[in-house]
Amino acid sequence: MKKYAIVAIIWFCFLCSKVCSTSEAIPYTLYMDSERNDLYEVKEEVLITYENLMRGVSDESDVMMLVHSLEEFEFDDTMKAKFQNNELEIIVGDGEGAFISGELKRDLLCVPEVKPKSWLLEMMR
C-alpha cells in the first residue's frame, strides 16, 4: 500500500508541475566607429527595432524575419548589418571603436500569464 501512495504522490507532483515554453534568444554584437560615442543610443535603437519587427511574429519565425530584415538595422549610411553563425553583427563605420554584445529577447512585450489548469485539482475543489 505504501508503494501505491508513493507512486500517487510522485504522479501528483508531475501533474501539478508548471510547464513553460521559452524561445532561444538571438545574440548580437555591435561594433562602433572609433570616432563615435553614441553606443547607448545605437543599442537602444537596435532593441526597439527588434521589438517592432517581432511584433505579431511567432517564436519559430524570429530568425527568418531577422535575416530578411537586416536593412532595418542599418539606420544610416555608415552602418552594416549581417547575420552569420546565428548571431546578428552590426558594424558602425570602421568598427574599431567600442563594442557591446548581448541577446535579443522578446521580454519587452507584455504577454498575459496563463494559469495552468489541472483536472485533478478541479475535482478536489
C-alpha positions as a Markdown table, in Angstrom:
| # | Residue | x | y | z |
|---|---|---|---|---|
| 1 | Met | 0.0 | 0.0 | 0.0 |
| 2 | Lys | 2.9 | 2.3 | 0.8 |
| 3 | Lys | 4.3 | 1.8 | -2.7 |
| 4 | Tyr | 1.0 | 2.9 | -4.3 |
| 5 | Ala | 0.9 | 6.0 | -2.1 |
| 6 | Ile | 4.4 | 7.0 | -3.1 |
| 7 | Val | 3.7 | 6.5 | -6.8 |
| 8 | Ala | 0.5 | 8.5 | -6.4 |
| 9 | Ile | 2.4 | 11.4 | -4.7 |
| 10 | Ile | 5.0 | 11.4 | -7.4 |
| 11 | Trp | 2.3 | 11.3 | -10.1 |
| 12 | Phe | 0.5 | 14.1 | -8.4 |
| 13 | Cys | 3.7 | 16.2 | -8.4 |
| 14 | Phe | 4.1 | 15.6 | -12.2 |
| 15 | Leu | 0.6 | 16.7 | -12.8 |
| 16 | Cys | 0.9 | 19.9 | -10.8 |
| 17 | Ser | 4.2 | 20.9 | -12.2 |
| 18 | Lys | 4.4 | 24.1 | -14.3 |
| 19 | Val | 5.3 | 23.8 | -17.9 |
| 20 | Cys | 7.0 | 26.8 | -19.5 |
| 21 | Ser | 8.0 | 27.5 | -23.1 |
| 22 | Thr | 10.9 | 29.8 | -23.8 |
| 23 | Ser | 12.3 | 30.8 | -27.1 |
| 24 | Glu | 16.0 | 31.0 | -27.8 |
| 25 | Ala | 17.5 | 34.5 | -27.5 |
| 26 | Ile | 19.4 | 35.7 | -30.5 |
| 27 | Pro | 22.9 | 37.0 | -29.7 |
| 28 | Tyr | 24.1 | 40.3 | -31.2 |
| 29 | Thr | 27.3 | 42.3 | -31.3 |
| 30 | Leu | 27.5 | 46.0 | -32.0 |
| 31 | Tyr | 30.9 | 47.3 | -33.2 |
| 32 | Met | 31.1 | 51.1 | -33.1 |
| 33 | Asp | 33.2 | 53.5 | -35.1 |
| 34 | Ser | 36.3 | 54.8 | -33.5 |
| 35 | Glu | 35.1 | 58.4 | -33.9 |
| 36 | Arg | 31.6 | 58.0 | -32.5 |
| 37 | Asn | 30.5 | 58.0 | -28.8 |
| 38 | Asp | 26.8 | 57.2 | -29.1 |
| 39 | Leu | 27.0 | 53.5 | -28.3 |
| 40 | Tyr | 24.0 | 53.6 | -25.9 |
| 41 | Glu | 21.7 | 55.3 | -28.4 |
| 42 | Val | 22.5 | 52.9 | -31.2 |
| 43 | Lys | 22.0 | 49.9 | -28.8 |
| 44 | Glu | 18.6 | 51.2 | -27.8 |
| 45 | Glu | 17.6 | 51.8 | -31.4 |
| 46 | Val | 18.6 | 48.2 | -32.2 |
| 47 | Leu | 16.5 | 46.8 | -29.4 |
| 48 | Ile | 13.5 | 48.9 | -30.3 |
| 49 | Thr | 13.8 | 47.9 | -34.0 |
| 50 | Tyr | 14.0 | 44.2 | -33.0 |
| 51 | Glu | 10.9 | 44.6 | -30.8 |
| 52 | Asn | 8.9 | 46.3 | -33.6 |
| 53 | Leu | 10.0 | 43.6 | -36.2 |
| 54 | Met | 8.9 | 40.7 | -34.0 |
| 55 | Arg | 5.5 | 42.1 | -33.0 |
| 56 | Gly | 3.0 | 39.6 | -34.3 |
| 57 | Val | 5.5 | 37.0 | -35.4 |
| 58 | Ser | 5.7 | 33.5 | -33.9 |
| 59 | Asp | 8.7 | 32.5 | -31.9 |
| 60 | Glu | 9.8 | 30.0 | -34.6 |
| 61 | Ser | 10.0 | 32.7 | -37.2 |
| 62 | Asp | 12.3 | 35.0 | -35.3 |
| 63 | Val | 15.5 | 34.1 | -37.3 |
| 64 | Met | 13.7 | 34.1 | -40.7 |
| 65 | Met | 12.3 | 37.6 | -40.0 |
| 66 | Leu | 15.6 | 38.9 | -38.8 |
| 67 | Val | 17.5 | 37.5 | -41.9 |
| 68 | His | 15.1 | 39.1 | -44.3 |
| 69 | Ser | 15.0 | 42.5 | -42.5 |
| 70 | Leu | 18.7 | 43.2 | -41.9 |
| 71 | Glu | 18.3 | 46.6 | -43.7 |
| 72 | Glu | 16.1 | 47.7 | -40.8 |
| 73 | Phe | 19.2 | 47.7 | -38.6 |
| 74 | Glu | 21.1 | 50.0 | -40.9 |
| 75 | Phe | 20.0 | 53.3 | -39.6 |
| 76 | Asp | 22.4 | 55.4 | -41.6 |
| 77 | Asp | 24.9 | 55.0 | -44.5 |
| 78 | Thr | 27.8 | 54.1 | -42.2 |
| 79 | Met | 26.1 | 51.0 | -40.7 |
| 80 | Lys | 26.3 | 47.5 | -42.0 |
| 81 | Ala | 24.2 | 44.6 | -40.5 |
| 82 | Lys | 24.8 | 40.9 | -41.2 |
| 83 | Phe | 23.6 | 37.6 | -39.7 |
| 84 | Gln | 26.1 | 34.8 | -39.6 |
| 85 | Asn | 26.7 | 31.9 | -37.2 |
| 86 | Asn | 23.3 | 32.6 | -35.7 |
| 87 | Glu | 24.4 | 36.0 | -34.4 |
| 88 | Leu | 23.5 | 39.5 | -35.6 |
| 89 | Glu | 26.5 | 41.7 | -36.2 |
| 90 | Ile | 26.1 | 45.4 | -36.7 |
| 91 | Ile | 29.2 | 47.4 | -37.7 |
| 92 | Val | 29.1 | 51.2 | -37.5 |
| 93 | Gly | 31.8 | 53.0 | -39.5 |
| 94 | Asp | 35.2 | 51.3 | -39.3 |
| 95 | Gly | 34.0 | 49.1 | -36.4 |
| 96 | Glu | 37.3 | 49.6 | -34.5 |
| 97 | Gly | 35.9 | 51.5 | -31.5 |
| 98 | Ala | 33.9 | 50.2 | -28.5 |
| 99 | Phe | 31.8 | 47.1 | -28.9 |
| 100 | Ile | 28.9 | 45.7 | -27.0 |
| 101 | Ser | 27.2 | 42.3 | -27.1 |
| 102 | Gly | 24.0 | 40.9 | -25.7 |
| 103 | Glu | 20.9 | 38.9 | -26.6 |
| 104 | Leu | 17.8 | 40.0 | -28.4 |
| 105 | Lys | 14.8 | 38.8 | -26.4 |
| 106 | Arg | 11.1 | 39.4 | -26.5 |
| 107 | Asp | 10.9 | 40.2 | -22.8 |
| 108 | Leu | 9.8 | 43.8 | -23.5 |
| 109 | Leu | 6.4 | 42.7 | -24.8 |
| 110 | Cys | 3.6 | 42.4 | -22.3 |
| 111 | Val | 2.1 | 38.9 | -22.5 |
| 112 | Pro | -0.6 | 37.9 | -20.0 |
| 113 | Glu | 0.3 | 35.0 | -17.8 |
| 114 | Val | -1.8 | 31.9 | -18.5 |
| 115 | Lys | -2.7 | 29.9 | -15.4 |
| 116 | Pro | -2.4 | 26.1 | -15.9 |
| 117 | Lys | -5.5 | 24.0 | -15.2 |
| 118 | Ser | -5.4 | 20.6 | -13.8 |
| 119 | Trp | -8.4 | 18.4 | -13.9 |
| 120 | Leu | -7.2 | 16.7 | -10.8 |
| 121 | Leu | -7.2 | 19.9 | -8.9 |
| 122 | Glu | -10.6 | 20.8 | -10.3 |
| 123 | Met | -12.0 | 17.5 | -9.0 |
| 124 | Met | -10.6 | 18.2 | -5.5 |
| 125 | Arg | -12.4 | 21.6 | -5.2 |
